[in-house]
Amino acid sequence: MTDKPSRPAKEFRRAAVLRRQMAEETERAAFDALRVQYGLRIPGLSAAAVSVMLRALDAGRYRGLDERGLVPCRTRLLDGSVVDPCLLWLSDWGALAFLETPRKLVGGQVARLLPSDYALPGRIIEAARNTHEYRMGSFVPLLVAIRGKRRYLVPDHAYFFRCGTYEGKDVDPGFFAAPSETDHRLGKYVWGDDMAEEITAIAMEWPGEGDPLEIRSSGEGDG
């Protein structure tokens, strides 16, 4: 017969749930305040102008990766400051994953969306989302090359990369592979940083008709 949880254990779990609920409510309230103050649309720009910026960011490519439409970018704000790296949320910005992001902005604070030097090439971002799981919740990293040296590891599901003086723009878009377990044990690889703790999430509403993620890639370049 299985022992029932003690009363203190039940109370501890109940308190933990209540703390989490309160934290979620606080985050939602903070985001709602931003949305009310600034709005979700980039001020002063037409739908066509925003479409041009999204096309430059290859926004259509990310539909197949994540239905939330998370687009890596750099952002210049209305006050002139620049924020990098950023993930632009074109849909589902009310999700808990957005609310749990430590840094949050809304479209009304944005002056311009620009490519991020930290963003990985599109092919590498796609490949990093498809590495295999070697134990529950843990995935094999992706081996990439910089300046012909095939020794850098990109964490799974990464959008951004930094390793010493190298950034995502320095990663060769034409090579990726699974790392060798032997070379890994021998210390031949160098881990890159996916900058997850530095990402700013930006909630933005599409200012025109239709779905912004239907914007097609020009097919030119790869990152």
CORHUJO-V915016 format. One line per field, one symbol per residue. psi: psi as a letter, one per 40 degrees, with the letter a starting at -180 (. if undefined). A space follows every 10 residues. Layout:
# CORHUJO-V915016
psi = ???
This chain:
# CORHUJO-V915016
psi = hhhiiidddd dddddddddd dddddddddd ddddddddie ihieiidddd ddddddefdd dededheefh hhiihhidee ihhhiihhhe ifeeidddde hdhiiideeh dihiihdehi iddddddeef iiheihehih ihhiihfehg ehhhiifidi hhhbeiidee hheehiihih dddddefeih hihefdeehh hhhhhheaia hdeehiieeh af.
